[in-house]
């Protein structure tokens, strides 16, 4: 038995009533390769028996089964850390350090900062690590070795996935809608006769020229459950969509458009296996989608749900449905318009009247109907005129440097805020002066100690007190400096915004480049029926790039005029 364990045993009787233990167990898929010795039940039994032998009180057992140790985003680990913060747990024990984590930075933070800060003792039983004993010099090196081990395992696992992908094997966790995993052949898919008809119906709608919006709404109208419902039924997932959370009874019938787009583009339904669709980086995970020509695709690996001709026909129809305006160009407001109610984009379309006009409408309303959002309709010409007028107005204010600009400054920084900034600057100056004084005081203490004017005990006491004050002042100074830096950045952004927009005082036309240079987003709200003559005016909020506050206004429907607040 090593010194740490001997020390621990010698203190057991003295502390058996004080240690409130949180047992933590973790098992990832990589660890399953080690067999039963690494299992959750094995870890739990070993640690429970050890705590009982020490006479410690077990507050709870926290276990994350199937979670990687490369980050701390694990549900039961977070519950354990919260218990530590609340003082419910003051001793955390794991079988070894790798159970706590394999990311040496995050694990080191927990062991060296988080646990000591909250008065929590940490024991890694099989690694002979006990922070109560204080003999843990080897612990940081173990954290690094644990991460190196995880990196090596990650390379091997992804090499194995890549090899399986080239053989046309399914390497995902959840099979695509319409398929089941073959219980007799690993990596092979079988048709799911219960959900395959849904897939065939979706492709048939696409062949008939129906768009994603129609398909989504028709599935909802026919009360066809969405994929997450089927995954829960099969025991594959426990996830609920935002629509299911919002409306538990009917939300399961709402299909996500992006899912439908991916489904219609997935060659798995014509019998081909496409894998390695996303970029991956160690410790970070997936980093974006690859282009289809970068996928690993193997043809005829399983029974198709639809014919190859049907799949190719749908791909051609998808490519042909890309929308443009009458001049063959995309809307200059593309990507800028947002619905104030649901946050969705506003998309352009034409009215069905005798004299068709271009209007912008909430995409959620178009896709899912009025049950999920309202129309938020804006006439394209009215919006164009309103934004053009607001840009001119802001440009004239920026260039004029007159009373209007002073009013803007007062809106951004009232007198109280300016006084507050001045007080922070004065306080920061005093804090810097005090730190310099403390540095000189510490130098004098060393001189007095060397010349034996003060005893070593007095020196240690005064040094500790002085350094504590230094640490507190430095923390406060950092906070104050961040506040000042943020305000300076705001001033610089405001100045840059004034310079950018100032050149547009006489602008007569808008284009996409101008809009994207000046504006980050335009939020459109439905009109409020307040009984006035202006109840049909659509409210808009223009967020300029670098501008500290949004510009507010209303758009009169059908009049190409604007009224500002």
N, C-alpha and C positions, 0 to 999 in steps of 0.2 A: 504493500500500500504506500503511495507516494506521500510527500509531506503535506500537500493540500488536503488529501483525504484524512490524514491523521489529525491535522488541525481541525478539520470540520467535525470529526468524530468527538474530539475533545471538547468541542463547544456545543454538542448536540443537546445535552440535558439543559444547559443554560438558556438555549434559544428555542426549544421545542414549542413553547407557547407563543412565540413571536413571529415565526415564519409562516406566512400565508402563501401557499404555493400555487402557481399556475403551470400545469404540465402542458408543454407544447409538442405536438407531433406533426410531422409533415411527410408526405410521400408524393413524389412526382412520377411521371411515366418512365423517366429514365431510371429512377431508383427501383422500379419494379423488376429490373433486370437482376437485382441482387437477391431476389427470392423473398421467402418468408421472414428472414432476419431483419429486413428493412421495413416490414409491413407496419401499418398503423397499430394494429392490435399488439404486435410484438413490442413496439416502442412504448405503448401505453402500459402494458403489464410490467415491463422492466422499471419504468419510472415510478409507477404507483407503488410497487414493492419496495423500491429504494426509499421513497418518501415515508412510507409507513415504518420502515426500519429506523429512520431518523427521528420519528415522532413528530413530523411536520404535518400541519393542517393543509389538506388539499382543497383549495377553493374551487377549482374547476379544471377540466381537461379540454384543451383547445386543440383542434386537429384540422388540418387542411389536406384533404386527400385529392391528389391529382393536380397539385399546384406547383409551379416551378419555384425554385429558390433564388432566381435571378432578380426578383424584385419583391417588394414588401406589400404589393397589392393582393393580399390574401385575406379572405373574410375573417377567419378565426384569429389570425395574427393581429389584425386590427382590433378585434374585440379584446384580445389579451393586452395590447398596448393601452387601450382605453381604460382597462381595469387597473393597470399600473398607474396611469395618470390620476385616477380617482383614489388611489391608496388601498384598493381592494386586494391587490396582489403585491407582495414585496419580495418574492423569490420566483424566478422563472427558471425552469429546468428543461433541458432537452437531452436526447440521447447523445448527440454530438453537435458540434458547431454547424455542420452542414445542414442540420434540420432547421436551425434558425434562419439560415440563408447561405447562398453561394455567391452573392455579389459582395466582394470584399469591402467596397465603400459603404454600402448600406448596412451590412452586418457590423462593420467596425463602428459606424455611428451608433447603432443600438447598444453595443457593448461598452463603448468608451464615453458616450455622451448621454444617450436617452436614459439608460438604466441608472447610471450614477446620479443624474439630475433628479430623478424621481425616487431615489433611495431604494432601488431594486437590486437585489443580489441575483447574479446569473451563474448557473451551473451547467456545464456541458459534461455529462457524466463520463462518457467513454474517452473524451479528450483530456480528462483531468484538469479542466478549467473551472475555477471557482473565484469569482471576483471578490468574495468575502475574505478569502485568504490573501489576495493581492499578488499572488505569484502567477502572472499571466503574460509574461513577455513573449511566449511562443504563439499566443492567440492570434495576433495580426497575421503571422505567417501562415497559420492554418486557414485563415479566411482567404488569403491569396491562393493557396493550394486548392481550396474548395472551388474557387472560381475557375482556376485552370482546368480542374477536373470537369467542371460543367461545360466549359468551352470545348474540351476534347470530345465529350459525349455529344454535344450539339453538332459538331462536325460529322461525327460518325452517323448520328441519326439522320441528318439531312442528306448525307451521301447515300444512306439506305433508301430514303424517300425518293431521291433522284433515280436510283437504280430501279426501284419498283415502278416509277413513272415511265421510264423507258420501256418497261415490259408491259405497259398498259394496265397496271394494277391501280385500283382505287385506294388512295392513301388518306382520304379525308376522314373526319370523325363522324359526320352525319351524312348519310347518302342523299343524293339529289331527290327532290320531290318526284315521285313516280317510281322510285327504285328502293330495294332493300339490299342489305349486305347478305351475300351468300354464306350461310352458316357452315357449308362444307368446303368452301374454297376461299381462302383469305384474299382480299383485293378484287373479288369478282362481284358483279352486281346482278340482281334478279329483278324482274319487273314486279312492282307492287300493284296488284290488280285493283286495289281499293283507290289508289290515288292516280294511277296512270291515266284513267279517263279524264281527269282534270287537266292533265298536261296536253292530251290530244285535243281537248276542247279549246284550250288557250291557243295552240298552234293553228287550229282551224279558223278561229276568229282572225288571227294574223293573216292567214292565207286569203281570207275574205276581204282584206284591206282594212280591218279594224285596228285602231291605234291602241296604245297602252291605256289611255284614259278610258276608252270604251270597255276594254277588257276588265280593268279594275272595277269599274262601276257595275258591270254585268255580273261579275263574280259576287260582288256584295249584294246585288239585287236577288241573285239566285241562292243566297245564303250558303256559299261554299266557304268552309273554314280556311283560314290562311295557313301557310306552312308551319309557323310556330305552334299552332294548335295541333297539327299532325305530329310534330316532333315531340310535344309533351305526351300525346296519346301513345306514341311508340316508346316513350321513356328515354328519348335521345337528348332532350333539352328541358330546361325548366323556365326558359325565357318567355316573357310576355311583352308584346309590342306596346307602344305608347297608346295605340287605339284600344287595345284590350284593357290596359290599366285605366283609361279614361271611361270606358263603357264595357264592363265585364260581360254583359249579355250580348251585345251586338258588335263589339270591337273585334271579335275573332273573325268577322266576315270582311274586314277591311284589308285589302292587299296593298303592299308597298310597290309603287311603280318601278323603283330601281330593281327590286327583286324580279319583277316580271320582265324587265329589259334583259337582265342577266340570264333568266331562264330561256328566253327566246334566242339568245346568242350562244347557248351552251351546246356544243356538239355531242354531249353525252346522250342526248335524246335520239340521235340518229345512229347510235351504236359505237361512237368514238369516245375514247377516254382522253380528256384534256387536263393536264396537271401542271404544277409549278407556275401558277398564274400571277403570283405576287412576289415582290422583292422581299428578301428577309435579311435581317442583320442581328447578330448576336447581342443579347440583352435588351434590344429594342423591339425585336419582333418584325412584323410585316411593315413594309414601307412603300405602299402604293402598288397599283396594278401594272402588270406587264402588258405589252401590246400582244394581240392574238398570235402574231407571227413569232413571238418569243416563247409561247407555251410549248410544252412537250405533249404532242398529240399522237395517239396511236389509234389507227382505224380498226373497226370491226372487233372490238374486245368483248362485247356483250350484246344481248338482244335489244334492238332498237324499239322505241315506243312510236316513233314516226319514221317515215321513209326519208332517205337522203334527199330525194327530189323536193319533198315538202320543206325540209330544213333549208335548202339552198334558195327556194322560192321566198321563204320568210326573210332570209338575209337580204335578198334583193329588195323586198318591199320596205324593210327597215331603212336601207340606205336611201331609198327614194322619198321617204317621208320627212326628210330634213327640211324645215320650214324656212322660207325666205320671204321678203316682202316683194312688192310688185316690181321693184327695180332689180331684183336678184341679189339684194344685200340684206344683211341682218340688221335688226333694229339698233339704232344708236344708243338706246337705253338698256340694251341687253346686259344683264348682271347687276344693274343698279337699282331696280325697282323692287321694293319689299312690301308685303302686306303687314299692316300694323297689328292685326289680330292674330294671325297664325305664323307670321314670319316667313311665309313662302314667297316665291318669286311671282311677279306679275308678268304674264306673257301676252304677246300681241296677237290679235286676230281681227277678222272683219265682221261687221254686223250683217244681219240677214235682211236688212231693209232694202227698199227700192234703190236708195242711194247709199251703197255700202261705205262705211267709214271704218278706219282703223281705230281700235280701242285696246286698252290694256286691262286685263282681268286677272284676279287672283288664281294661281295655278291649282291651289287646293280646292277652290270652288269648282273649277273646270273638271278636275280629276275625280273628286269625291262628292260633289254636290253641296247643296245648301245646309245639309245636316252637319257639315264639318267646318264651313266658313261661309262668309257672305261674298258678294261679287266684287266689291271694291273697284268698280268700273271707272276708268279714266279715259276720256277722249284723247287720242294721240296728239292732235293739233293743239288742244287746250293745254296739255302737259308741256309740249314743246314751247309754247308761248310763255307759260308761267315760269319755267326754268330759265329761259332766255332773259326774261325781265328781271328775275331775281339775281342772276349773274351780273347784269348791267348795274343794278342798284348797289350790290356789294362792291363792285369795282369802283363806282363813283365815290362811295364812302371811303374806300381804302386810299384812293388818290387824293381826295379832297382834304383830308386831315382837318376837318371842320368839327362843328359841334356834334354831328352825327357820329363821327369816330370817337369823340370823347364819351358819348353816351354808350357806345359799344364797350369801351374800356370800363365804364362804371358797371355795366352788366356783368363783365367777366370778373372784375376785382372791385368789390365794394370797399369803402374806407376801412371797415373793420378788418377785412382780409389783408389790406395793405399794412395796417397797424400790426396785425399778427405776424406778418412776414418780417417787419422791422424788428419786432421783439425777438423772433427766432434768430435773426442775424446777430443781435446784441448778445443773446444768450450763448450762441456758438462761439463768439469771440471771447467771452468770459471763460467758457469751458476750455478753450485752447490755452488761455493764459494760466488757468489753474493747473493744467497738465504740465506746462513748463515749470511751474512752481514746484509741483510734486517731484518732477525729475531732479530739480536742484536739491530738494529735501532729501531724496534717496542718496544722492551723491554725498551730501553732508553726513548722513548717517553712516555711510561706509568710512568716511574720514574719521568720524568720532569713534567708530569701532576699532579702527586700526591704531588710533592714538590712545585707545583705552579710556576714552572719556565716558563711554557707556558700556554696560555689560553686554554679553552676547544675548542674554535673555531679553533685555530691553530692546536691543537691536531687532531681534526676531519679531517681537510684539509690535514695534513701531513700523517695521517694514511691511508686516502683514496688513496692518491697518491702512498704510499708505497705498499699497498695491491694490487693496480692495476698493479704495476710493477712485484710484486710477481706472480700474476696470469698469466701475459704474459710470464714470464720466465719459469714457470712451464709447460705451454703449449708447448713452444719450446723445453724444456728439454725432455718432453715425446716423441715428434717427433724424436729428435736426438737419444734417447735411443732405440726407435724402429728400427731405421736404423742400429744402432750398433748391436742390438740383432739379426737382420736378417742376418747381415754379419757374426756374430759369428756362427749362425746356419748353414750358408752356409759352413763355414770352417769345422765345426764338421761333416756335411754330406759328404764333400769331403774326409775327413780323414777316415770316416767310410766306404765310397765306396772303397777307396784304400785298406783298410783292408779286405773288403768282397771279392773283385775281385782278390786280391793278391794271394789267395790260388789256383787259377785256371791256373797257368802258364803252367802246363803240362797236362791239361785236354785233353782227347782223345774222349770222347763221351758226348753228351748232353741228358738231360732228362727234363721233365716238371718241376720238383722241382728246378733244377738249373736255368732254364730260368726264372721262376717266382720269384725266389729269387733275381736275378740280374737285370732283365729287366722289365720295366713297359709297354713299347709298341715298336713296330717296324713299322715305316711308310714306305709304298712302293709307289714310284712314277713311272709313265710311262717314258720310255727312251726318251730323247730329240734327235731328228734327226738333228744333227749339221753337217752332211756330213763326219764325221770322221768314222774310223773303229769301234769305240766303241758306235755307235748310238743305238745298240741293248742292251746295258747294262742297267739293271733296277737299278734305284737309290733307296737306302734305308737309313733310318735314325733310328738308335738304341737309344732309350731313356733308359739309365740305371737307376735303382733305386738309389736315393741319389746322382747321378752324376749331377753336375750343368749344363752341356752342353751335347747335343746329339752327338753320334759318327756317322759320315757320311761315306758312301761307295757306291760302285756299284756292282751289281751281273751280271756277264757275263752269258747270256742265253746259256744253253747247254754245258758249259765248266767246271762247278764246280770250277771256279776261281773267284777271287775278286780283284778289284782295289779300293784303298782308295783315298779320296781327300787329 
